[in-house]
């Protein structure tokens, strides 16, 4: 009996000892595994469950949740992809998982990065050893990431073909002030990394897209006009497409802030195209014989003379135009026309009204006069007559096409928005237009613009406008095919010597 009690006691002691040993082993067991903890952390991170992430971190900083949400908010993160690599041991109770990620930023698109998730056994469980560089390596050592706004880009004006305006085009004075008309709110962004004591580094960049607006300028025509003016100070050349009114070239080298579209000058003999139109409307035929003496005095009034007082005797009206006979035009205008007739004809051809180009502009004025001396001077582009080079280019375009059109530098819709509705097209008198074409062709064939290197098919009219006390202004207007032009050289001398060679260089440069 005593022996049986002893056996029972031994068994009880062994059981007690076994239970104690199991309790010790159980108390030292590590919960989970590095792989399980890493997988759970990545899964919570993908889902944006920051609270679940935080529970897996050993001693997370107090602002753990704030840091994650602030980074996503500040950078505009719209999605996150995470791709863990192979878990590797870094000690008896330590491990790490290299991983790659792609944050998609709302303003900058995909932004890939690589980092490492470090883990260790803490308080008998596998925990994430979190540091700022876990979020992104550039956050280590106090680094910051920021999304910064880039200033709005200025509007970009391009040619009708969509190309950049040629360099040294002499059009900047018109295009630069026009750009604000097309600016729009359009932001760009940069992703910037900053480390204390180091210069900021741009990681991603998206510049604001410029508002691109097509002008009517032709790249080749603008380039040819600009190169034709090279070497000639205080000059301008405007080229218009007669069939549409589009300004194909606006090359302006005028000094002292003068503008080829807004400032007026005495046009000299190029205005004889208007006087000729008025005389033809009044019944003078281009084939009629007229006198071209070296000088002519309006009866009981002042004398007028030809250049060099050249006496050509009796010639056709066409020849008087081609040779630019001042005396012919003064005599015919003062005997056949009134000041009202001349003003009315000029207004039909664009004078006396603003021009809606998209950059503003005006044509010029021909004030009515009852005084014969002034009428004689006005008839040859002196007196009180003034015009812009733009107006003279539009005049040449109207002769070529038979229709006066308001020249424009922008689309019709943009011109209406900026300058208002342009003047309606004006169909010119067919008989007058036909006569002017023949007369301008004669000027190039054998008149004041002959033997100057102009191409076949060109037609035009030279002009030399006297300026009291200073060198005369030089003019040449004309057309060839669907190109009409005006060349103006301020204080350049005669139209033949200063302006016509520029037109010849222009056509040779096309």
QUIDATA-V950846 format. One line per field, one symbol per residue. ss: DSSP state (a for helix, b for strand, c for the rest). psi: psi as a letter, one per 40 degrees, with the letter a starting at -180 (. if undefined). burial: I if it has 16 or more other ideal C-beta (glycine too) atoms within 10 Angstrom, else O. Layout:
BEGIN
ss->???
psi->???
burial->???
END
This chain:
BEGIN
ss->caaaaaaaaaaaaaaaaaaaaaaaaaacccbccaaaaaaaaaaaaaaccaaaaaacbccccccaaaaaaaaaaaacbbbbbbbbbbbbbbbccbbbbbbbbbbbbcccbbbbbbbbbbbbbbccbbbbcccaaaacaaaaaacbbbbbbbcccccbbbcccccbcccccccaaaaaaaaaaacccccbbbbbbbccccccbbbbbbcccccbbbccccaaaaaaaaaaacccccbbbbbbbccccbbbbbbbccccccccccccbccaaaaaaaaaaaaaacccccccbbbbccbbbcccccbbbcaaacccbbbbaaaaaacccaaaaaaaaaaaccaaaaaaaaaacccccbcccccccbcbbccccccaaaaaaaaccccccbbcaaaaaaaaaaaaacbbcccbcccaaaaaaaaccccccbbccaaaaaaaaaaaaaaaacccccccccccccbbbbbbbbbccbbbbbbbbbbbccbbbbbbbcccccaaaaaaaaaaaaaaac
psi->dddddddddddddddddddddddddddehhhaidddddddddddddefgddddddehhgiidfdddddddddddefheihhhgiahhiheadfiiihiiiihhhhddeahgiiiahhiiihhffihihgiideddhdeeifeiihihiiiihiiihhiideeiihiifefedddddedddeeiihhiiiihhhhhheiiihhdihhiihihhhhaehhddddddddddehehifiihhhihdedehhdhghhfhiffiheediiiheaedeedddddddddeehideihiigidihhhheaiiiiihefhhebhiiddddddefhddddddddeediiddddddddddfeieiihgedfaiicaigiiiehddddddddffbbehiiidddddddddddddehhihiieiidddddddeihiiiihhihddddddddddddddddeaeeifeeiiheiiahihhhihheiiiihihiaihbfhiihhhhhfebidddddddddddddde.
burial->OOOOOOOOOOOOOOOOOOOOOOOOOOOOOOOOOIOOIIOIIIOIIOOOOIOOIIOIIOOIOOOIOOIIOOIIOOIOIOOOOIOIOOIOOOOOOOIIIOIOIOIOIOIIOOIOOOIOIIIIIOOOOIIIOIOIOIIIOIIOOOIOIOIOOOOIIOIOIIIIOOOOIIOOIIIOIIIOOIOOIIOOOOOIIIIIIOOOOOOOOOOIOOOIOIIOIOIIIIIOIIIIIIIIIOOIOIIIIIIIIIOIIIIIIIIIIIOOOIIIIOIIIIIIIIIIIIIIIIIIIOOIOIOOOIIIIIOIOIOOOOOIIIOOOOOIOOIIIIIIIIIIIIIIIIIIIIOOIIIOIIIIIIIIIIIIOOIIIIIIIIIIIIOOIOOIIIIIIIIIIIIOIIIIIIIIIIIIIIIIIIOIIIIIIIIIOIIOOIIOOIOOOOOIOOOIIOIIOIIIIIIIIOIIIOOIOIOOOIIIIIIIIOOOOOOIIIIIIIIIOOIIIIIIIIOIOIIIOIIIIIIIIIIOOO
END
